[in-house]
């Protein structure tokens, strides 16, 4: 009978306060854990994006430069095709110089004199 009296005399309010404090503490701990997890996820996502961008740029540049250089090296130096490419590029430079004379405001060389041909 003393057990029944002990249980019946137990006040439910302190129990509710203890439960409320436990829930509040769990919510605060959960929020802190969520902030840590978000920070770790953000760091990992940034690292992944950085690596993805690097790998993509490396692959594209290698995929463009290697075949171009390979083809350029496979063409014999002293033939009509190479002479035509060289003379065509010189003619294009001369035409650009005619269209945009040096010193004019719309000249591409006026904006970037360091990139002007020698």
JOSUL-V719562 format. One record per backbone hydrogen bond with DSSP energy under -0.5 kcal/mol. NH is the residue of the N-H (numbers start at 1). CO is the residue of the C=O. E is the energy in kcal/mol with one decimal. If there is no record, write none. Layout:
NH/CO/E ; NH/CO/E
//
This chain:
5/1/-2.3 ; 6/2/-2.2 ; 7/3/-2.3 ; 8/4/-2.5 ; 9/5/-2.1 ; 10/7/-0.6 ; 15/11/-0.7 ; 16/12/-2.1 ; 17/13/-2.7 ; 18/14/-2.6 ; 19/15/-2.2 ; 20/16/-2.6 ; 21/17/-2.5 ; 22/18/-2.2 ; 23/19/-2.6 ; 24/20/-2.6 ; 25/21/-2.7 ; 26/22/-2.4 ; 27/23/-2.4 ; 28/24/-2.3 ; 29/25/-2.7 ; 30/26/-2.6 ; 31/27/-2.3 ; 32/28/-2.2 ; 33/29/-2.6 ; 34/30/-2.4 ; 35/31/-2.3 ; 36/32/-2.2 ; 37/33/-2.6 ; 38/34/-2.5 ; 39/35/-2.3 ; 40/36/-2.5 ; 41/37/-2.5 ; 42/38/-2.8 ; 43/39/-2.3 ; 44/40/-2.5 ; 45/41/-2.8 ; 46/42/-2.4 ; 47/43/-2.4 ; 48/44/-2.5 ; 49/45/-2.7 ; 50/46/-2.4 ; 51/47/-2.4 ; 52/48/-2.7 ; 53/49/-2.8 ; 54/50/-2.4 ; 55/51/-2.7 ; 56/52/-2.5 ; 57/53/-2.6 ; 58/54/-2.7 ; 59/55/-2.5 ; 60/56/-2.6 ; 61/57/-2.8 ; 62/58/-2.6 ; 63/59/-2.7 ; 64/60/-1.5 ; 65/61/-3.1 ; 66/62/-1.9 ; 68/64/-1.6 ; 69/65/-2.9 ; 70/66/-2.8 ; 71/67/-2.6 ; 72/68/-2.6 ; 73/69/-2.7 ; 74/70/-1.2 ; 75/71/-0.9 ; 75/72/-0.5 ; 79/77/-1.1 ; 83/79/-2.1 ; 84/80/-2.5 ; 85/81/-2.2 ; 86/82/-2.5 ; 87/83/-2.7 ; 88/84/-2.4 ; 89/85/-2.1 ; 90/86/-2.0 ; 91/87/-2.2 ; 92/88/-2.2 ; 93/89/-2.1 ; 94/90/-2.3 ; 95/91/-2.3 ; 96/92/-2.3 ; 97/93/-2.4 ; 98/94/-1.9 ; 99/95/-2.4 ; 100/96/-2.7 ; 104/101/-1.8 ; 107/104/-1.2 ; 110/107/-0.5 ; 111/107/-1.0 ; 112/108/-1.4 ; 115/112/-1.4 ; 116/113/-1.1
//
